[in-house]
Amino acid sequence: MEIRSFEDYQKAYNHSVEAPEEFWSNVARSFEWHKPAETILEWDFHKPEVRWFSGAQLNITENCLDRHLATRAEQTAIIWEPNDPQEAAQHISYQQLHSKVCKFANVLKQNGAEKGDRICIYMPMVPELAIAVLACARIGAIHSVVFAGFSSSALADRINDAKCKLVLTSDGSFRGSKVIDLKSIVDEGLQHCDCVEKVIVLARTHESIKMHPGRDLWWHEELAKAADDCAATVMEAEDMLFILYTSGSTGKPKGMVHTCGGYMVYTTYTFQTAFQYEPGDVYWCTADIGWITGHSYIVYGPLAAGATTVMFEGVPSYPDMGRFWEVVAKHKINIFYTAPTAIRALEKADISFVERHDLSSLKTLGTVGEPINEEAWHWYDENIGKGNCPIIDTWWQTETGGIMITPIAGITPLKPAFATLPLPGVQLALMDEQGQELTGDNIEGRLSIKFPWPSMARTIYGNHQRFKETYFSAYPGYYFTGDGCKRDADGYHRITGRVDDVIIVSGHNLGTAEIESAIDEHHKVVETAVVGYPHDIKGNAIYAYVIGKDDLGDEDQLRTEILRLVSDTIGPIAKPEKIQFVSGLPKTRSGKIMRRILRKIASGEIENLGDTSTLLDPAVVHSIQQGAL
Ligand code: PRX
């Protein structure tokens, strides 16, 4: 049932709770399957195990491409807007996209890729990235897209964890006025990987690069040898579709595993429902395909829904702070989906950057990735939406695969900074500190989910135990999100931020443990504690407290070296904004760092630190307060 009114939403929601299997089997009917499901849902959150549409067979690319050829072969599937506005945009029809995906799928096959093989994709936002993702899915290979801002060592970790056989990359990438040498980052990373047999390299920047004989191949040369047709590999609904890494509060990034059937059904349904996409709408999500938002809401959801989806190679500030609005006007964007951090940065620029562009095509706005503050919400509403466009504040995660809490555009009454209500199929639970589910309205707790939804991650690649410990152990029988949440008197939800050691910086997840261990690698560093603190544009920024060895030498020099180390180990996004050298860290008698205290000091609340009586050495706090930056 399509949702066209708030009453429809309530009916659909109630149906999804009372008869979830019937609800989702109805939704699943609008897709093409080689074989229908025998069982809609099997689940046990204690194991945890979740299976949707067991017995069903499909290929997601037939749903994203082939089935549209009868009705919309000539419609634009992807509009690509390059980094440089002087370069021509591309309009790729469904027919053309189908051919390109099939041809590249053959390139993968001729280089030994088979169903179940893992393929790492480390590429800029060019059409070939979307084509590569779909080509993997076409032949049942599992893609692991790594955001092209990660360092060579972060890339190598991810390639090794998934034991990728192939790497797809480009010579370089254009990011604003910079040219980034992606291929040499790959070369450096691959010195630490034994599993990779071949690297296929797209010529994008045409810089001169080194090609390793026997390993590296040019994309265009391989394409020239490939056949045009490629039958889709028939997949089981629960076969793996992709792995995508996300940071956790401890240890290395987790390879979240998504499967074919449930992911397709849920991302498509939520795309159509939340945005109220209508045929002919031009939809632009500004995320990078290196993140889950790009997977679900640039590639799979929109294409399965037969939409026109925009891919943007550049950055919001190049050639000037009006670029987003210029692109909206140029491609007559109807639905625009971005991150609060971008809104806050653009809000700081002169308003003439907005005013000089015609934004009248816009009808719906969205946000994702972090809480949006009320000021940014109102600026977005008034200056971009001209008071006429609903803003859907969509809460979800890499792990959830698709949007979970959001207003439905034009239907759910809005409240600034509230993600409002769960979509059909999403059964939320707010838990108290003792692990009891809070009921009713006007409550605040830890956000959990008590019933499976089709696109939930099934495991962490190669580590099911960690999956269980991270998500299903805090509250047995519930999936725990790691976020805090308020439910107000109207039953509306407002996400209050992470309650664990994950920091969301400019909408990107970073684990404190990962950054700390990167800094600890420096030979002059003894120990580090990293916390987040509120930042005007980034939402949160990183504050590192570093215990150095006796002889620190030049502190500024050491700071520069630490920043370089973090950049080389993880990527520039993980660099601390502030580094304070300290002589000790506030630890409890059992040796646990009291991060609560460090967070307060980092956020400028130098006094009123609360109870410090359990500290081993309260004098440490005094000296940290004195040196606070
Ligand atoms: O803390 C929440 C925040 O982003 C986290 C998930 O990050 P990631 O897996 O990278 O996925 C981001 C894109 C879906 C969440 O645990 N978050 C995401 N959306 C919102 C949000 N916080 C508040 N409001 C949102 N709309």
Boltz pocket constraint, residues with backbone or C-beta under 6 A from the ligand:
constraints:
  - pocket:
      binder: B
      contacts: [[A, 246], [A, 292], [A, 293], [A, 367], [A, 368], [A, 369], [A, 370], [A, 371], [A, 372], [A, 393], [A, 394], [A, 395], [A, 396], [A, 397], [A, 398], [A, 399], [A, 405], [A, 419], [A, 481], [A, 482], [A, 483], [A, 495], [A, 497], [A, 498], [A, 504], [A, 507], [A, 508], [A, 509]]
      max_distance: 6.0
